[in-house]
């Protein structure tokens, strides 16, 4: 990991400034395994360093006003120091985030691309996209976190976040799961656990704290039951994808609009990107109670012709009340239903240009 020692030093400088009986805020990404893992490892470190410290855990999505609402709550319970984990807030909510930082002493740990508007200081820890936040905090916690208890979760999260695209992270996963093959992910032993924990996140997409508690207890009986229900619905959608997905550029680009009682576009696009390696997978699903669509984009190619976050940014460009950001291999966002055709047109234009450039 680039600049690891500097990041670790800055992390512990912030951590060492806490007081024994202080109430500390933790804000992490909702409906996301990396967000939950980050919170679990952060709490493990806090409890070992400060046994009587209290952590107020919150999972939020990229919704305007989410940080403002938390600020009101934190002020009421006299929280002054906050860990913000795995949130691409500097891209989606930069002004709100900077306002939040003015009111609280914030340690920000994240692996999404940096917004040039983000005010950088020693409490901002931005890592490479392959170094997911849960894995970073796990490494910070060497000698503090019980690795015999939690290494499996670090590996699962790293796989779910495509962290194995980085050589150092691949070696870490293979040290603990020797059969893991970055070019044949689905056939590795650990991938079954990745699938099950992803199902848990999907099942409790509207209540990430419940999923967090189940992961914390490592209650695999509950996780297995949830996975059975979610995977059945997933298989239905995957089969429908093969029949009805919209295809472009000789199966290089796929669009798929689906309906389900579960919010599983992210996991589905990840599975499909493994099955259709080198193709760009774009799934759409309705956000209940709104006039918006959620979009998830993936491409699991070893060498990308273009980045998913760059493509998605072009796709939502000029659309009303739209957002999109993420990583080179995986990104997500949302836009209004009325703009679906315009979004597709933008994407097709972008991909066509990139493919034409690649051929010349």
VEXGU-730483 format. One line per field, with one value per residue (C-alpha): x, y, z; residue in three letters. Coordinates in pm, 1 decimal, padded with zeros to 6 digits. Example, Ala and Ser with C-alpha at 12.3 -4.5 7.8 and 13.67 -1.06 7.14 Angstrom:
! residues 2
east: [01230.0:01367.0]
north: [-00450.0:-00106.0]
up: [00780.0:00714.0]
res: [ALA:SER]
! end
This chain:
! residues 360
east: [00000.0:00140.1:00226.0:00110.2:00341.8:00239.3:-00130.1:-00089.0:00099.5:-00173.7:-00443.1:-00282.4:-00213.8:-00588.6:-00669.8:-00430.9:-00605.5:-00922.3:-01013.2:-01107.7:-01474.0:-01536.9:-01832.3:-01696.8:-01897.2:-01849.1:-02007.0:-01975.7:-02118.4:-02463.3:-02563.4:-02196.4:-01982.0:-01671.6:-01860.1:-01966.4:-01624.0:-01463.1:-01692.7:-01630.5:-01251.7:-01269.4:-01471.3:-01227.9:-00938.1:-01127.0:-01229.3:-00875.2:-00723.1:-01000.7:-01203.1:-01465.2:-01502.6:-01846.6:-01888.9:-02202.4:-02226.4:-02415.0:-02452.3:-02556.0:-02605.4:-02532.7:-02840.8:-02844.5:-02883.2:-02761.2:-02454.4:-02647.8:-02895.0:-02612.4:-02450.6:-02765.0:-02766.4:-02396.6:-02426.4:-02709.2:-02505.8:-02188.0:-01979.0:-01677.6:-01459.8:-01584.6:-01444.7:-01590.3:-01524.5:-01555.3:-01777.7:-01724.3:-01859.9:-01595.8:-01735.9:-02109.0:-02151.3:-01838.7:-01994.4:-02196.4:-01891.3:-01668.1:-01940.5:-01946.6:-01568.9:-01591.8:-01819.2:-01636.8:-01282.7:-01297.6:-01068.3:-01165.6:-01054.1:-01157.5:-01036.1:-01247.7:-01091.6:-01005.1:-01214.6:-00987.5:-01217.0:-01142.7:-00939.1:-00646.0:-00485.5:-00326.6:-00670.7:-00761.4:-00643.9:-00709.2:-00574.8:-00555.8:-00885.7:-00755.7:-00686.3:-01044.1:-01116.7:-01187.7:-00854.3:-00671.5:-00816.0:-00743.2:-00377.7:-00373.3:-00492.9:-00199.1:-00130.5:-00467.4:-00733.3:-00765.5:-00647.5:-00735.0:-01096.9:-01124.2:-00882.4:-01157.9:-01368.7:-01075.1:-01025.7:-01396.6:-01421.4:-01106.3:-01251.1:-01590.1:-01414.3:-01186.6:-00888.4:-00715.6:-00642.6:-00351.6:-00056.5:00001.6:-00363.7:-00375.0:-00078.0:-00254.0:-00570.1:-00374.6:-00172.2:-00493.2:-00684.7:-00424.2:-00686.1:-00796.4:-00736.9:-00794.4:-00879.2:-01119.0:-01272.8:-01601.7:-01430.2:-01237.9:-01345.8:-01371.0:-01602.6:-01889.3:-01845.6:-01825.9:-02161.4:-02323.4:-02209.7:-02314.1:-02661.8:-02674.2:-02594.9:-02863.4:-03127.4:-03081.9:-03013.4:-03247.5:-03111.3:-02736.0:-02703.0:-02885.3:-02645.2:-02355.5:-02476.0:-02509.7:-02158.1:-02024.6:-02171.4:-02058.3:-02404.2:-02368.6:-02689.7:-02880.8:-02653.8:-02707.8:-03086.7:-03077.9:-02845.2:-03083.5:-03366.8:-03159.4:-02973.2:-03300.7:-03412.8:-03068.0:-03072.5:-03410.2:-03271.0:-02946.8:-03140.0:-03361.6:-03052.5:-02923.4:-03258.7:-03352.2:-03047.4:-02991.8:-02663.1:-02431.5:-02094.6:-02090.5:-02177.2:-01921.3:-02187.9:-02498.7:-02795.7:-03038.6:-03340.8:-03480.1:-03741.1:-03689.0:-03787.5:-03415.1:-03162.3:-02913.5:-02795.2:-02443.1:-02396.5:-02566.1:-02346.3:-02039.9:-02139.9:-02216.0:-01884.3:-01710.5:-01921.8:-01883.5:-01524.6:-01421.3:-01778.5:-01928.1:-02235.5:-02486.9:-02792.0:-03082.2:-03339.1:-03608.9:-03547.8:-03873.6:-04093.0:-03901.0:-03886.3:-03524.4:-03323.7:-03018.4:-02739.2:-02452.2:-02168.3:-01892.6:-01615.9:-01382.9:-01129.4:-00764.0:-00687.0:-00963.3:-01017.4:-01186.9:-01269.9:-01618.8:-01617.3:-01515.5:-01786.6:-02054.0:-01956.5:-02013.0:-02341.6:-02495.1:-02346.2:-02617.0:-02889.4:-03112.9:-03035.5:-02804.3:-02492.6:-02232.0:-01886.6:-01670.7:-01370.5:-01217.8:-01371.9:-01688.9:-01905.9:-02260.1:-02502.7:-02858.7:-03066.8:-03431.9:-03637.9:-03730.2:-03363.4:-03300.6:-03289.5:-03065.9:-02832.9:-02807.0:-02739.3:-02456.2:-02303.9:-02321.9:-02157.0:-01880.0:-01811.9:-01821.3:-01554.0:-01333.1:-01366.1:-01289.7:-00979.1:-00868.6:-00882.9:-00674.8]
north: [00000.0:00334.4:00569.2:00306.5:00412.0:00777.2:00684.7:00459.0:00729.7:00986.0:00736.8:00669.1:01038.7:01092.1:00778.0:00872.9:01208.0:01036.6:01017.8:00706.4:00785.7:00984.0:00919.7:00877.3:00885.1:00629.3:00704.3:00436.9:00344.4:00182.1:-00122.2:-00207.8:-00492.1:-00271.6:-00011.2:-00272.2:-00434.2:-00094.0:-00023.7:-00366.7:-00326.8:00033.4:-00067.6:-00354.5:-00108.9:00140.7:-00123.0:-00253.7:00095.4:00243.4:-00033.3:00205.7:00429.4:00446.3:00431.4:00561.4:00368.1:00507.4:00378.4:00632.2:00641.4:00924.7:01127.7:01506.0:01613.9:01285.1:01443.6:01751.6:01527.4:01336.8:01661.6:01755.5:01419.5:01424.7:01770.2:01653.2:01362.0:01572.9:01386.0:01587.2:01332.4:01126.0:00852.2:00870.3:00541.1:00420.2:00708.8:00880.5:01196.2:01418.5:01331.6:01311.2:01547.4:01762.4:02086.5:01908.3:01708.4:02015.0:02178.6:01864.3:01879.1:02236.2:02122.2:01801.3:01668.4:01410.6:01126.2:01038.5:00699.0:00611.9:00448.0:00627.9:00878.2:01215.2:01520.0:01815.2:02027.9:01813.6:02002.4:01773.4:01747.7:01482.1:01347.1:01262.6:00911.9:00843.3:00512.7:00355.9:00214.6:-00143.2:-00084.9:-00100.5:00074.3:-00240.1:-00390.3:-00065.7:-00047.9:-00419.2:-00349.0:-00046.8:-00280.1:-00521.7:-00632.2:-00489.7:-00665.2:-01039.6:-01158.0:-01520.2:-01409.6:-01151.8:-01231.5:-01417.8:-01099.6:-00891.1:-01139.0:-01156.2:-00777.4:-00746.0:-00988.0:-00815.1:-00483.0:-00618.5:-00545.7:-00854.6:-00641.9:-00511.2:-00751.1:-00699.3:-00764.7:-01073.3:-01218.5:-01142.7:-01328.5:-01623.6:-01653.9:-01741.9:-01898.6:-02059.5:-02177.2:-01821.1:-01740.3:-01383.4:-01513.5:-01778.3:-01614.5:-01806.5:-02143.5:-02047.4:-02167.2:-01816.8:-01695.4:-01888.1:-01679.4:-01362.0:-01455.1:-01525.5:-01204.0:-01006.4:-01160.9:-01043.0:-00687.0:-00704.0:-00846.6:-00564.3:-00290.5:-00056.9:-00145.3:-00196.4:-00200.3:-00537.1:-00683.5:-00536.0:-00706.4:-01045.4:-01015.3:-00912.7:-01228.4:-01439.8:-01597.5:-01812.9:-02002.3:-01678.0:-01578.0:-01914.5:-01883.0:-01527.9:-01633.6:-01908.4:-01657.2:-01389.4:-01629.7:-01774.3:-01426.7:-01352.1:-01662.6:-01560.2:-01221.3:-01365.9:-01600.4:-01314.1:-01107.7:-01367.5:-01364.8:-00997.6:-00776.1:-00508.5:-00572.2:-00340.0:-00360.0:-00737.6:-00808.4:-00563.8:-00347.2:-00471.0:-00272.3:-00451.4:-00304.5:-00538.6:-00543.6:-00719.9:-00691.3:-00680.0:-00407.6:-00632.9:-00443.8:-00411.4:-00781.9:-00887.1:-00664.5:-00800.9:-01163.0:-01082.9:-00904.6:-01226.3:-01440.1:-01198.5:-01095.3:-00794.0:-00675.4:-00367.3:-00457.9:-00184.4:-00269.9:-00042.9:-00080.3:00143.8:00320.2:00251.8:00550.1:00778.1:00875.3:00760.1:00465.3:00317.0:00224.7:-00019.9:-00062.3:-00324.6:-00451.2:-00722.0:-00709.7:-00754.3:-00446.4:-00189.8:00002.1:00274.2:00326.7:00265.7:00580.8:00786.6:00625.2:00673.8:01037.8:01087.5:00898.2:01127.0:01444.2:01703.7:01493.8:01655.0:01566.3:01280.3:01141.9:00881.8:00790.0:00498.0:00298.3:00197.8:-00152.3:-00075.5:00233.6:00334.1:00621.3:00728.2:00948.0:01023.0:00757.8:01000.4:01024.1:00652.6:00678.9:00985.0:00807.2:00506.9:00735.3:00905.6:00570.1:00431.3:00746.0:00721.2:00350.0:00383.3:00652.5:00445.4:00128.5:00319.0:00469.3:00122.9:-00014.2:00264.4]
up: [00000.0:-00105.3:00186.1:00436.5:00719.0:00681.5:00678.6:00980.9:01170.5:01097.5:01198.3:01535.7:01596.5:01571.7:01770.5:02051.2:02090.6:02218.3:02585.3:02783.6:02844.5:02528.2:02296.3:01943.3:01620.5:01343.7:01006.6:00741.2:00401.8:00416.2:00210.7:00158.2:00293.2:00296.9:00500.8:00758.2:00774.4:00823.1:01117.9:01273.8:01258.4:01376.9:01683.4:01752.4:01759.8:01975.9:02232.0:02268.3:02298.1:02513.1:02686.6:02828.2:02524.3:02359.8:01983.2:01814.4:01484.3:01186.1:00830.3:00568.0:00191.2:-00049.6:00033.2:00050.1:00411.6:00563.6:00722.3:00830.9:01011.8:01179.5:01286.3:01479.2:01652.4:01736.1:01886.4:02113.5:02250.3:02266.9:02012.3:01900.7:01718.3:01425.3:01200.5:00848.0:00668.4:00308.2:00204.5:-00129.1:00035.9:-00118.9:-00461.4:-00393.6:-00097.8:-00088.7:00038.8:00305.2:00409.6:00444.1:00654.4:00871.1:00912.8:01041.6:01325.1:01420.7:01441.2:01159.4:01058.6:00700.5:00564.2:00210.2:-00112.5:-00373.8:-00617.9:-00462.6:-00540.5:-00613.2:-00395.1:-00089.0:00170.7:00245.0:00589.0:00809.6:00907.0:00547.3:00459.2:00091.6:-00039.3:-00383.1:-00511.4:-00473.5:-00104.2:00025.1:00353.2:00555.7:00453.4:00533.4:00886.6:00933.1:00853.6:01083.5:01359.2:01347.5:01704.8:01817.0:01610.6:01675.1:01333.8:01413.4:01445.7:01167.5:00883.6:00696.1:00684.8:00561.5:00274.8:00191.6:00179.2:-00031.4:-00287.0:-00293.2:-00362.0:-00640.0:-00414.3:-00554.3:-00862.8:-00655.4:-00630.9:-00258.6:-00177.7:-00400.2:-00211.7:00117.9:00010.6:-00132.2:00189.0:00370.4:00079.7:-00151.1:-00402.0:-00478.9:-00846.2:-00962.2:-01309.9:-01183.5:-00879.2:-00873.3:-00822.2:-00508.7:-00164.4:-00019.3:-00298.2:-00137.5:00175.6:-00033.7:-00188.7:00146.8:00313.8:00007.0:00038.8:00399.5:00292.0:00022.3:00256.3:00505.8:00251.5:00440.1:00783.3:00760.2:01140.1:01149.8:00893.8:01093.8:01413.1:01238.8:01092.4:01431.8:01586.4:01288.6:01290.8:00979.7:01045.7:00992.3:00703.2:00530.4:00556.3:00419.1:00138.7:00032.7:-00007.5:-00180.1:-00410.9:-00537.0:-00640.7:-00779.2:-00998.5:-01139.3:-01240.3:-01376.8:-01603.0:-01716.6:-01789.5:-02035.6:-02215.7:-02209.9:-02153.6:-02417.4:-02598.2:-02792.7:-02969.4:-03014.9:-02650.2:-02514.1:-02347.5:-02164.7:-02027.1:-01795.3:-01614.9:-01350.7:-01075.8:-00744.1:-00380.1:-00302.9:-00382.1:-00559.1:-00866.4:-00729.6:-00656.6:-00978.9:-01193.4:-01012.1:-01079.6:-01442.9:-01486.7:-01379.3:-01610.5:-01901.6:-01835.2:-02041.4:-02101.4:-01940.0:-01734.6:-01646.2:-01433.4:-01344.4:-01067.7:-00925.6:-00596.1:-00411.2:-00343.4:-00578.1:-00944.0:-00961.7:-01089.5:-00923.1:-01163.5:-01103.9:-01353.5:-01361.4:-01587.2:-01460.6:-01746.5:-01655.1:-01864.2:-01902.5:-02225.1:-02019.3:-01652.3:-01516.8:-01304.2:-01608.3:-01820.3:-01554.3:-01511.6:-01884.2:-01864.2:-01599.8:-01746.6:-01801.6:-01637.0:-01379.0:-01016.4:-01116.3:-00949.1:-01032.8:-00904.0:-00792.8:-00909.4:-01243.8:-01227.7:-01033.2:-00992.8:-00909.0:-00899.7:-00965.5:-01193.3:-01271.5:-01452.9:-01728.7:-01827.1:-01886.4:-02266.7:-02251.3:-02009.3:-02243.7:-02538.2:-02346.9:-02250.1:-02603.5:-02736.6:-02477.3:-02532.1:-02910.3:-02896.7:-02665.0:-02873.0:-03193.7:-03034.4:-02915.7:-03271.7:-03425.6]
res: [UNK:UNK:UNK:UNK:UNK:UNK:UNK:UNK:UNK:UNK:UNK:UNK:UNK:UNK:UNK:UNK:UNK:UNK:UNK:UNK:UNK:UNK:UNK:UNK:UNK:UNK:UNK:UNK:UNK:UNK:UNK:UNK:UNK:UNK:UNK:UNK:UNK:UNK:UNK:UNK:UNK:UNK:UNK:UNK:UNK:UNK:UNK:UNK:UNK:UNK:UNK:UNK:UNK:UNK:UNK:UNK:UNK:UNK:UNK:UNK:UNK:UNK:UNK:UNK:UNK:UNK:UNK:UNK:UNK:UNK:UNK:UNK:UNK:UNK:UNK:UNK:UNK:UNK:UNK:UNK:UNK:UNK:UNK:UNK:UNK:UNK:UNK:UNK:UNK:UNK:UNK:UNK:UNK:UNK:UNK:UNK:UNK:UNK:UNK:UNK:UNK:UNK:UNK:UNK:UNK:UNK:UNK:UNK:UNK:UNK:UNK:UNK:UNK:UNK:UNK:UNK:UNK:UNK:UNK:UNK:UNK:UNK:UNK:UNK:UNK:UNK:UNK:UNK:UNK:UNK:UNK:UNK:UNK:UNK:UNK:UNK:UNK:UNK:UNK:UNK:UNK:UNK:UNK:UNK:UNK:UNK:UNK:UNK:UNK:UNK:UNK:UNK:UNK:UNK:UNK:UNK:UNK:UNK:UNK:UNK:UNK:UNK:UNK:UNK:UNK:UNK:UNK:UNK:UNK:UNK:UNK:UNK:UNK:UNK:UNK:UNK:UNK:UNK:UNK:UNK:UNK:UNK:UNK:UNK:UNK:UNK:UNK:UNK:UNK:UNK:UNK:UNK:UNK:UNK:UNK:UNK:UNK:UNK:UNK:UNK:UNK:UNK:UNK:UNK:UNK:UNK:UNK:UNK:UNK:UNK:UNK:UNK:UNK:UNK:UNK:UNK:UNK:UNK:UNK:UNK:UNK:UNK:UNK:UNK:UNK:UNK:UNK:UNK:UNK:UNK:UNK:UNK:UNK:UNK:UNK:UNK:UNK:UNK:UNK:UNK:UNK:UNK:UNK:UNK:UNK:UNK:UNK:UNK:UNK:UNK:UNK:UNK:UNK:UNK:UNK:UNK:UNK:UNK:UNK:UNK:UNK:UNK:UNK:UNK:UNK:UNK:UNK:UNK:UNK:UNK:UNK:UNK:UNK:UNK:UNK:UNK:UNK:UNK:UNK:UNK:UNK:UNK:UNK:UNK:UNK:UNK:UNK:UNK:UNK:UNK:UNK:UNK:UNK:UNK:UNK:UNK:UNK:UNK:UNK:UNK:UNK:UNK:UNK:UNK:UNK:UNK:UNK:UNK:UNK:UNK:UNK:UNK:UNK:UNK:UNK:UNK:UNK:UNK:UNK:UNK:UNK:UNK:UNK:UNK:UNK:UNK:UNK:UNK:UNK:UNK:UNK:UNK:UNK:UNK:UNK:UNK:UNK:UNK:UNK:UNK:UNK:UNK:UNK:UNK:UNK:UNK:UNK:UNK:UNK:UNK:UNK:UNK:UNK:UNK:UNK:UNK:UNK:UNK:UNK:UNK]
! end
